[in-house]
Amino acid sequence: MASNFLNRPDPSSLLEFDYQATTPCSPEVIDAMAPYWYEVWGNPSSRQNRPGLKASAAINLAREQLASFLRVDSKKLIFTSGATEANNLALLGHARAKAIELGSPGHLITVGTEHHAVLDPLRYLQKEGFRLTELNPRSDGLLSSEQLAEAFQEDTILVSVMIANNEIGVVQPIAQLADLCKSRGVTIHSDAAQAFGFLPLDFDSLGLDLISFSGHKLYGPKGIGALVVDSQVPLLPLQWGGGQENGLRPGTIPVPLVIGFAKAAELALKDLTERQKRLLSFRTQLWEGLLEHLPDLILNGSFEQRLAHNLNFTIPGVCGSSLHRAIRSILTCSSGSACSNGEPSHVLMALGRNRKEAEASLRLSLGKTTTLEDVNDAIFAIVKVVKSLRESD
Ligand SMILES: Cc1ncc(COP(=O)(O)O)c(C=O)c1O
């Protein structure tokens, strides 16, 4: 189906509804990075020469700025290549350090709806002798303190629960889960890739021991992220080299990317409240508009405890591959995570959807430039596609 049935100024332009997979770099971010590609290009570890000192000063300033936006001590901030690396460093690095301290691998807990960048390192640790419990959340995608409390074992060393889910957008009661871990002396890690810049959070007061971040989800550059780790939390590096980032992440720090990440964080927090309010209203209109024409849609995940810019629903009675094939020339969205290798969403299946239902599902994520016209066009396009698929069956 061609996209020109929509009344858009440029009929070949796609409706963008996949901003949780990634975001474009803000022009202000690109401007902030620009001098660090070709003017201040020194190696921040070369502090014996002037270009190196300049680069090092820029990194120090960006680290301080980013730490203040996150409301954490800058000494806790380790730059990584993204949230995937931050998760791997946190989970593998901490579990292995604890195993050395305790003399044997212990028990780990996570939720089946985590991103693969958490599930896969934890599953890998099973090969090293750790035991893993993957909890199923409630049908609304949330994990209760009671469910976590029941999963603890005598030798549980580490719990990993994300703050906001990348597919269904649900926001976990993370402070309560962290309190519970604290009361049992168990380390808690959280993947905040989808939360930072989208929820008003004070990371220091959440009681988390390890937190992962990504730059490209908040209109920053790809290839940069961070891990927040307290010096009291034992962590082994995954790589060895020049000793950068307290020896936890050796390698030359990518100065422009760090500067861009700090700028993106500043911008994301600046208009957070106003943006959330606008997107919440657009998301509500999107959902209500779709339901008006397709009342049998099934919402995936809690409606209330949810990121303002996320919507995820199952469309009964349509074939997933036909749906995605028909929709992709009109609208960018996804059926699951961008990193799912084309498999039906493990997140939706953990909520109880079967394979067919998981495939016939759409994740729509709104961005800061999404307009009401985009929302109305998306409703029109989805309804038209679904009705024509149903009629052709
Ligand atoms: C929740 C979550 N964790 C981790 C990642 C991976 O982040 P990065 O691309 O920075 O490695 C993503 C993005 O795809 C994500 O949504």
The ligand as a MOL file (V3000), in Angstrom:
LIG
                    3D

  0  0  0     0  0            999 V3000
M  V30 BEGIN CTAB
M  V30 COUNTS 16 16 0 0 0
M  V30 BEGIN ATOM
M  V30 1 C 16.4750 -1.1080 27.6450 0
M  V30 2 C 17.6330 -1.1160 26.7170 0
M  V30 3 N 18.8000 -1.5940 27.1430 0
M  V30 4 C 19.8850 -1.6090 26.3410 0
M  V30 5 C 19.8300 -1.1370 25.0570 0
M  V30 6 C 21.0620 -1.1480 24.2170 0
M  V30 7 O 21.6470 0.1270 24.2860 0
M  V30 8 P 22.9050 0.5170 23.3810 0
M  V30 9 O 22.4080 0.5810 21.9890 0
M  V30 10 O 23.3260 1.8540 23.9360 0
M  V30 11 O 23.9470 -0.5070 23.5900 0
M  V30 12 C 18.6210 -0.6340 24.5790 0
M  V30 13 C 18.4890 -0.1480 23.1960 0
M  V30 14 O 18.2760 -0.8360 22.2580 0
M  V30 15 C 17.4950 -0.6340 25.4260 0
M  V30 16 O 16.3170 -0.1840 25.0060 0
M  V30 END ATOM
M  V30 BEGIN BOND
M  V30 1 1 1 2
M  V30 2 1 2 3
M  V30 3 2 2 15
M  V30 4 2 3 4
M  V30 5 1 4 5
M  V30 6 1 5 6
M  V30 7 2 5 12
M  V30 8 1 6 7
M  V30 9 1 7 8
M  V30 10 2 8 9
M  V30 11 1 8 10
M  V30 12 1 8 11
M  V30 13 1 12 13
M  V30 14 1 12 15
M  V30 15 2 13 14
M  V30 16 1 15 16
M  V30 END BOND
M  V30 END CTAB
M  END
